[in-house]
Amino acid sequence: MIQGKVLVTGATGDTGRATIDELLARGHRVRALAHGQDDRSKKLQELGVEVVFGDLLDFGQVRAALDGVQRAYFVYPIRPGILQATAYFAQAANEAGVDGIVNMSQKSAREDAKSHAATDHWLSERVFDWSGLTVAHIRPTYFAEWLLYLAPMIKAGLLHVPFGTGKHAPIAALDQGRVIVGILEDPAPHKGGIYPLFGPVEYTYQETARVLSRVLGKNVQYKQIDFDEFSKTLQASGKSAGRENSFLFQHLKEVAIDHQNGIFEGTNDLVEKLGGRPPMTLEEFIEKHRVAFV
């Protein structure tokens, strides 16, 4: 069990918040690392979470965040800098005596990936392994939360995406949070482990559109489009700019090809084994977030 504090990075993101909720539900003490004060960080503070603010690319801030921490969850966004952040985190964790880390990687992480981000995630795993720390790497397939990013399109009755006939079994952040906490409660047996994580059923995006239509009670029209057209939809969200925007879209274009080539396929029982219950179905996820889609 965990006697000390657990640091959760990416605390206001999908998997960070799910991890915090699960840690609190199991009675653990949580320190959350966030970029800045906002409504999401305020809500964490209201739950009794110790919230600290900092940047994973600032070694002093990483050291301060890990000081007095027993275990940690490391997640870095799809942007440049993960190798620097990993080195900082590993060094600071060694100094602090951290005895267990879960590292968020990705299903497409491999040394010959065409996506720069996917290659960097593979290298980040190796840096953690070289550090001698007790680290487990999780490699989820596409998140079910992808559908929330496409919610305006789905509201309009459309699912126009560049993924062709490729399949994946969407996995909810909630299930990943349970897996992360399950490993953190007993990390030693998982040192160096690499865990691909999936939802229960694989779908093409055309099949996903049919599930959306059935659950929402409205027609959601699937259409395969090229990546350039799809990128315009994503860019309209205004979430990225400059170098980060270029890095993100290079990644998304290459993993769309990976998806078509079967890199994200598969199912297994790891979510149930490590997280304690079967993963959420796509139907359950859509119903849970119905208000976002109708």
N, C-alpha and C positions, 0 to 999 in steps of 0.2 A: 504493500500500500504506500501511498504518498504521505510522508510526514510533514514535508515542507511546502513551500510555495511552488506553483506551476506558472511559468511565463508563457503567455499565448501571444504570439506576434500576429499581425493581420487581424487584430482583435475585433475590428468593426466590419470585416469581410464575411463572406458566406461561411467558410469552414471555421474561421476564428470564432465567430459568434456561436456557432453550433458546438464547438469544443468547450467554450466557456459555460454554456448552458448545461452541458453534460457534467462538467467538473463540479459546478455548483450543486447540481442535483445529487451528486455522490458525496457531497460534503467537503470538497477540497478547497483549499485557499488559492486564490487566483490573482496573479498580477497580469494586467493586459497592457501591451504596447500598442499605442495608437499614434498616428501622425499629428493629430491636433484635436482640440476640443470641438465637438459638434454634438448634435442631438444623440447620435449613436453612443458616443463615449459617455455622455451624461447619463444615459440609461444604464450603462454598465456600472457607473459609480453608484447609482440608486440601488443596484442589486447587491452592493457591498464589495464590488471588485475594486482592487487597487489599480488605478489607471495611471500609467506613466506615458510620457510623450517623447518621441524620438524617431530617429531615422536609422534604418539598418545599414546605411552607408556612412554612419558616423560612429567610429570605434568607441569613443568615449561614452556616447549615449547607449551603445549596445552593452558595454561593460556595466554601466549603471543599472540598466534594465535587468541584467542577469545576476547582479550582486544579491546574495542571499536566497537564490532560487535553487530548488532541487531538480526539477524537470522542466522540459520546455517543448513547445510546438513551434517549428520554424516554417514559415511560408513567405515566399517572395513573389511579387506580381510579375506579369509578363512585361518586363521592361529591362533595359540594360542594367548590369551591376550585380547579378546574383553571385558571381564567383567572389567578388570583393566582399559582399555581404556574408557569404558562407564562411570565408576565412576569418572575418571579424567575429562572427558568432561562435565559431568553433574555438578560437583562441580565448574569448571571454568566458565561454562555457567551461573550458578546462581550468581557467583561473578560479572560477566560482565553485568548482567541484560538482558541476551538474552531472547526475548519474543516469540520465535517460532523455533522449530527444526523439521526437517524430518529425521527419522531414517531408514536406509536401513536394513531391516530384510530379511527373505526369506520364501517362501511358505511352506517349511517343518519345520519351527520353531514351536516347541511344547515341552511341559515338558517331554514327554515320548519318544522323538525321539531317535533312535539308533545312529544317527550321533552326535558326540560331538559338532560339530560346530552348528548344528541346535538347540540343547538344549541350547547352550551358547547364540545364537541369541534370543531365547525365554526369557532367563534370562536377557539379555541386555535390552529387552523391559520393563521388570518389574523394573529394576534399574532406567530407565528413568521415569517410571510412579511414582515410590516412590519419585523421586527427587522433584516433584511438578512443574517441568517445563512444558510448553506447547509443547508436543511432539506428532507427528503422526508417526505411524509405517507403512511402505509399505512392502508388502510381494509378490514380483514378482515370477511368475513361471520361468522356465528356460528361460534365455535370448536367443534371436535370435542370439546374438554374439557368442554363443556356436559354431555355424557353422563356424565362422572365425577361431576358435581354431582348427577346424578339416579341415581347408582349404587345407593343403597338401594332405590329404586323398581324399578329394573331387576332387581336381585337377587330381588325378590319377583315377577318376571314381569310387570311392569306398565310402561307408558309412557303416563301420563296427563298430557297437556300442553295448553295453550290455543292451539295454533298452526294448527289447521285444515288447509286445503289449500295453504298457503304452502310454498314450496320454498327450499332453500339447499344449497350444496355445502360441507359441514363442512370446516374447515381446521384442521389440527393446529398446536399451538404450535411443534413441531419445525420445520415448514416455514417458519413465520414467522421463526424464529430465523435460518434460512439466508438468507432474503430480507434481513433487517435487516443481517446481516454483509456480504452481497454489496453492499448499497448503501454501507455504512460504509467498505468497502475502496476505493471510488472514488465519493465523494459528489458531486463537482462536476457531472456530467451530470444529476443528479437534483434539482437545486435547484428548489424549488417544485413538484416532481412529486407527483401524487396517484395512489396505486396501490391499486385494489380487488383484494383477494386472496381466492382461493377454493380449495377442494379440487377434485378432478377430476370429481365427479358430483353433480348436484342430487337431493335427496330431499325428499318430504314426511315428516312425522314418522310417518305410518302406514307409509310405505315403510321408514323407519329401523327401526321395530319389526320388520319382516319380515327386514331384514338382521341385526339383533341375534338374532332367533330362529334364523336359519340358521347364523350363525357360532358362537353359543353352544350350539347343540343343545338349546334349550329354548324353550318358547312364551313370547313377550313380547307381552302384549296391549296394543294401542293403544286409547286412548279420548280423545276431545276433551272437555276440561272448561273451565269458565270461569276467568278469571284469578284471581278471589277464592279459589276452591278451590285452585288451583295455588299461590298465594302462601302459603297455610297450610303447604304442604309445604316451601317454601323457608324460611319463618320458623322452622320447627321445627329448622333447622340452627343457629340462634342466632348466625349470623355477623354480623348487623347490628343496630343499635339506634338509637333516637332519630331525630334529624334525618337521619342517613345512611340509616337504614332507609326512611324516607319517600321520600327522593330516589331510592334504588335501585329501590323498587317502582313509583314513578311512571314511571321509565325502562323497566322491564321490561314494564309494562302497555302503554305506547305502542309499544315495538318489537315486541311480539306482534301489534299491529295492523299495523305496518309490514311484518312478515313475511307476514301474510296478503295485504297489498296489493302484494307483489312487490319491496319495497325491498331485500331480501337476496338476490334471485335473481342468477344469472349464473355463468359460468365464463370463464376465460381462461388464457393460458400464462405469466403473470407470475411465478408461483412457480418455474417451470423456468428462465425467462430470467434472473431476478434471483438466484435461490437455487441454481441449478446442477443441479437434478434435479426430476423431476415430483413433485407433491404426494402425500402418503400417502393411500391409499384409506380409505374408511370401514371396510371389512373388516379392513385392516391395523391400523387404530387399535383396533378392538374386540379383535382377537386380542392385540395388544400389552398391553392392559390387562384381559385376560380375568379375572384374579384379582379385579378390582374388581366384576365383574358376575355372578359365579357363586357 
